[in-house]
Amino acid sequence: MAPSAATAFGDQLRRWRQIRAMSQVDLAVSAGVSPRHLSFIETGRSAPSREMVLLLAGHLRLSLREQNALLLSAGFAPIYEERPLDAPDMMAVRDAVRMVLDGHEPFPAFAVDRRWNVVMSNCGAPLLAAGAAPELLQPPINVYRLSLHPQGMRPRVRNFETYAVHLVARLRHDALTSGHAELQRLLEEVERYPGIRALTGGRVERGAVALPLLLTTDVGVLSFITTVATFGTPFDVTVAELAIESFFPADEATARAVRNAAGR
């Protein structure tokens, strides 16, 4: 490894260690390597092997994308491919996502990429976006913009303060732990929306098992709880970053209203 590559890798290693709030000793003990050797690697005095890069990346809990980036900084080729979702050899992935989305109808569900841009959705998803400003519905639709923008879902969310605190906290956590500049910029954007920085959270109903989304619609006030699912053993960057958010009725009235509206 050239000295410049060793320095670049050391800088990236230090950055991720600080993001994960780990000392050199913490990381060394976790990875089972000598603290002295790790110090030499981080300062560029020693060059890591490919296996060492992957070992440290694993103990830093890096995504496939960031593992590739760490390998590149050390002078090695990436090991994980990044295929577009519409590539021919991604058909099984598309079919799996479509099966989940269609199987969840008539209730809303959509698949998002790492920026929380919608890449696939089902026939129930427009229920969430009804009444939003046209510019927020131009592809790619971003879940956080649509949910938090004053001209998005916000005017129809009955428990907006409580729900928005949850969304912003999730975005802040993702931006911090992923290290993705795009998510950090998105966080900075939504925090500039009126009233977002001042949110402190609202009252959560006593006995609730999950935070519901209370949404005013043409068929009444609907109550949803959500789940987020990911692929279990991805070896492709795109697949690793796909997530499916599904909205489930939180009460029988919501289930009945949505089914009736969909003619089910």
N, C-alpha and C positions, 0 to 999 in steps of 0.2 A: 504494500500500500504506500502511495506517495505521501510525503509529510502533510500536504494540503488536505488529502483525503482523511488522514488520521485525525487532523484537527477538526475537520467538518463533522466527522462521526462523533468525536468527543463533545463538540458543542451540542449536537442533537441529543446525545445521551444525557448530558447534563440538563438540557431543557426538559426532557421527559421525566427525568428523576425529580426535578423541582415541581413539575406539574402534579406528579403523583405524591408529592410531599415525602420523598424517601431520601435519606442520607446515603452517602456512598456505602457506609457499613450496612445499612438496611438492605440495599440492593445486593451487595456482595453476599450477605448471609442468605438472603432469599434464593439467589441463583447458585449458591454453593461454590463461589469463587473467592480467591484471596482479595481482601480489601486493598492491599498494595497493588495487585495486578489490575484491579478495576480502576484505581487511581491513575495508574500509568496509561491505561486505555483512554480514560476521560481527558487526560492532559495531552494526548497525542504521542506519548513516549513509547507506547506499545501499540502494535496494529492487531486488531481483533481478527480472528478467523470468521468465516461465514457462519460456522456453528455457534460461535460465541455471540455474534450479532443476534441470531435468532433466539438464543437462550435468554439474553438480556431483554430482548423485545417481548418475549413471552412473560417474563416476570414483571415487566412494566405494563402488561395488559394492553398492548398496542393492537390496533385494528390491522387487518390485512393491508390496507392502504399505507398505514404508517410503518408497518414492517417492511414493505417494499421501499419506502422512502429511506428508512434507516439502512437497509442494504445498499442502496445507491450511494448514500453519504459515505459508506465505508469502501466504496469502489467495487461492489458486487452487483450482479444483475438481479433484478426483482424475480421472485419465484411465483408470485400470484398474478394470474391474468386478470384483465379488466375488460370484459366483453360488453358491448351495448346490449340492453335488454331485448332488442329486436333482432339480435344475431340468430342465425339458424340453429346453432348448438345451444341456445338458451330456451328452446321451445319447451322443454320439460319444466323449467322454472316458470315461464309464462303460464303454462297450463295449470301448474300448481296454484299460482296466485289467483288465476281466473276461477278455478274451482272453489277456492276459499271465498272469494268475493261474491260469486254467484250463489253459493250455498248459503250465504248470510242474508240474502234478500228475503223480505222487502226492507230490511233494516240497513242503514248506511254502513259502508266499509270502503276503504281505499288503501292502496299501496303507495308508499312514499320512498324517496331516495334519501341520501344522507343529509340533504339540505331541507328535508321535509317538504319537497315538491311532490305533488301527486303525479304518479306515473300510470296508475290504473285505478279504476273505481267501478262501483256497481250501480245499478239503477236506483238504489236508495240514497246515494250520496247527494244528489241535487236538493234533497230535503234540507240539508244543512246550509247550503249556499243560497237558498232562495232570498231574493231581495238585496243581495250584495251588489256593490258598484261593479259595472262591467269590467273596469280595469283590473279588479281583483280576481276576475274569473278568466282572464286571458292566460293561456298556458305559458309557463308552468304555474299552476295554482299552488300557492304556498300555504300550508295549513296554519302557520302562525300568523301570517298577514291576514288571511281570511277570518281567523278567529278573533284577533285582537284589534284590527283596524276599526276606527269609528264608522266606516262605511261598509264594513264586512258583517259578520254575524253579531257583533257586539250589541247593537240595539235590541236584538231579539233574545239575548241570553239573560234570563231572569236573575240568575245568581252570578252575574258577570264578575264582581269583585273577587269572590271566592274562587271561581273557576279560573280567572286570569292569573291569580297568584300561583296556582298549580301549574298552568302552562308556562309562565315565565320562569318559574323555578326549574321546570324540566328542560327548557331551552338553555338556561344558564348552566345547568349541570352538564348537558351535552356539549356545549361550547367549550367548557373548561376541560372536561375529561378527554374529548376527542382532539383538541388542539386545532380544529379546522377553522381557518380564517373566515370561511363563508358563514359558518354558524355564529361566529363572534360578530360579524357585520350585521347579520340578521338580528341578533340580540340587541345590538346598539340601535338598530332601526326601530324595533318594536318598543324599546324603552323610551323612544322619543314621542310615541303616540300619546295623546292627551291623557293625563291621569295615571299612566302605567307605573311610573316611578313611585307614585304616592300610595300605591296599593298596599294594604296591610293584611288583607284577608277578611272574609266575612264569617258569619256564624255558620257552623256546620251542624246540621240537624242531629240531635242526640239520638244515638242508636244506629246511625247510618253505617253501612258496611263499606261504602265507597262514595267518593265525591261524584254526584250526578251532574250532568249538563241539563239544565232546565231551559228549554228552547220554545219560544213562542212561534207557532206555525199556523198555517191556514186550517189545520185540523185540530187546533187546540195547543195547550202547553204540554210538551212532551218531555219526558224524563229519561235520560240515557246514562248508562255507565259504559266505560270503554275498556278494551284490552288492546295491547300491542304485541304482535307476534313476529318472530324473526326465524330465519332458517337456522337449523341446529348445527350443521357441520359444513359451512361454506368453504370452498377453495377458490372462489372467484370474488374479486373486490366488489363488483356490482351486486352479487347475490348476498354478500356479507352485509351490505349497507341497505338492503331492502327491508322494509318493515310494513306490516299490515295492521292498520288501526280499525277495529270493529266496534260499532255502537250497538249495545244491547238495551232493550227496554228495561227500565228500572221498576216499572209497575205494570199491572195488567191493563190499565187504561191506555198507556202508551202503546203497548203491544196491539191492543184492539184497534186503536185509531190508525196506526201505521198500516196494519193488515187491511183494514177497511178501505183506506185511501188507495191502496195498491190493488184492490179487488181480490184479495186473498181470502 
